[in-house]
């Protein structure tokens, strides 16, 4: 009977500890910041970004910053109009030349806006 109570007590303690940890832990959150988009745009302009990396960042809506959401939508629109998904596997740029120029302008605009906000 003592062994039964010992095992029951240990199991109760372990289950209680697990429930406590699960109830107090929070859901991890990812917030896209301007530096993340700038890094992605730089990699895309240097033909170092994979299509899955681009889609993971650009396909995820940015709800905490309306300005960044507009930049993300513009980048998604660039991919729709100028994207060359089939060329990425061959080491070619993700966007054609016109798309690269527009992405460079978008990157410069985001960089200037970020610099102004930090001042």
C-alpha positions as CSV (number, residue, x, y, z in Angstrom):
1,X,0.0,0.0,0.0
2,X,2.9,2.4,0.8
3,X,4.4,1.7,-2.7
4,X,1.1,2.5,-4.3
5,X,0.8,5.8,-2.5
6,X,4.4,6.7,-3.4
7,X,3.8,6.0,-7.1
8,X,0.5,7.8,-7.0
9,X,2.1,10.9,-5.3
10,X,5.0,11.0,-7.8
11,X,2.7,10.7,-10.8
12,X,0.4,13.4,-9.3
13,X,3.5,15.7,-8.8
14,X,4.8,15.2,-12.3
15,X,1.4,15.7,-14.0
16,X,0.8,18.8,-11.8
17,X,4.2,20.2,-12.7
18,X,3.6,19.7,-16.5
19,X,0.2,21.3,-16.2
20,X,1.7,24.3,-14.4
21,X,4.4,24.7,-17.1
22,X,1.9,24.5,-19.9
23,X,-0.5,27.0,-18.3
24,X,2.2,29.6,-17.6
25,X,4.1,29.4,-20.9
26,X,3.0,31.8,-23.7
27,X,2.8,31.3,-27.4
28,X,5.9,32.4,-29.2
29,X,5.3,35.4,-31.5
30,X,7.2,36.5,-34.5
31,X,7.2,40.2,-35.5
32,X,8.6,41.2,-38.8
33,X,10.8,44.3,-38.4
34,X,12.1,46.7,-41.0
35,X,15.6,45.1,-40.7
36,X,14.2,41.7,-41.5
37,X,12.7,43.0,-44.8
38,X,15.8,45.0,-45.6
39,X,17.9,41.8,-45.2
40,X,15.5,39.8,-47.3
41,X,15.5,42.5,-50.1
42,X,19.4,42.6,-50.0
43,X,19.6,38.9,-50.4
44,X,17.0,38.9,-53.2
45,X,19.0,41.7,-55.0
46,X,22.2,39.7,-54.6
47,X,20.5,36.5,-55.9
48,X,21.1,34.7,-52.6
49,X,17.5,34.2,-51.5
50,X,15.6,30.9,-52.0
51,X,12.0,31.0,-53.1
52,X,10.9,29.3,-49.9
53,X,12.6,32.0,-47.8
54,X,11.0,34.7,-49.9
55,X,7.6,33.2,-49.6
56,X,7.9,32.6,-45.8
57,X,8.7,36.3,-45.2
58,X,6.5,37.9,-47.8
59,X,3.5,35.5,-47.5
60,X,3.1,36.2,-43.7
61,X,0.9,39.2,-43.0
62,X,2.3,42.0,-40.8
63,X,-0.5,43.1,-38.5
64,X,1.4,45.3,-36.1
65,X,2.7,47.9,-38.6
66,X,0.5,49.1,-41.4
67,X,3.4,50.7,-43.3
68,X,5.4,47.4,-43.3
69,X,2.3,45.6,-44.4
70,X,2.2,47.9,-47.4
71,X,5.8,47.2,-48.2
72,X,5.1,43.5,-47.9
73,X,2.2,43.7,-50.3
74,X,4.2,45.7,-52.8
75,X,6.9,43.1,-52.6
76,X,4.4,40.3,-53.2
77,X,3.0,42.3,-56.1
78,X,6.5,42.5,-57.6
79,X,6.9,38.8,-57.3
80,X,3.5,38.3,-59.1
81,X,4.4,40.6,-62.0
82,X,8.2,40.1,-62.4
83,X,8.9,36.8,-60.6
84,X,10.9,34.1,-62.3
85,X,10.5,31.2,-59.9
86,X,11.9,28.6,-62.3
87,X,15.2,30.4,-62.6
88,X,16.0,30.4,-58.9
89,X,17.1,26.7,-59.0
90,X,19.6,27.7,-61.7
91,X,21.2,30.4,-59.5
92,X,19.5,33.2,-61.4
93,X,17.8,36.2,-59.8
94,X,14.3,35.8,-58.3
95,X,13.0,38.8,-60.3
96,X,13.7,40.0,-63.8
97,X,15.6,43.2,-64.5
98,X,12.6,45.5,-64.2
99,X,11.5,43.7,-61.0
100,X,15.1,44.0,-59.6
101,X,15.0,47.8,-60.3
102,X,11.6,48.2,-58.6
103,X,12.8,46.1,-55.6
104,X,15.9,48.2,-55.3
105,X,13.7,51.3,-55.2
106,X,11.4,49.7,-52.6
107,X,14.4,48.7,-50.5
108,X,15.8,52.3,-50.7
109,X,12.5,53.7,-49.7
110,X,12.2,51.4,-46.7
111,X,15.7,52.2,-45.7
112,X,15.1,55.9,-45.8
113,X,11.9,55.6,-43.9
114,X,13.5,53.5,-41.2
115,X,16.4,56.0,-40.9
116,X,13.9,58.9,-40.5
117,X,12.0,57.1,-37.8
118,X,15.2,56.3,-35.8
119,X,16.2,60.0,-35.7
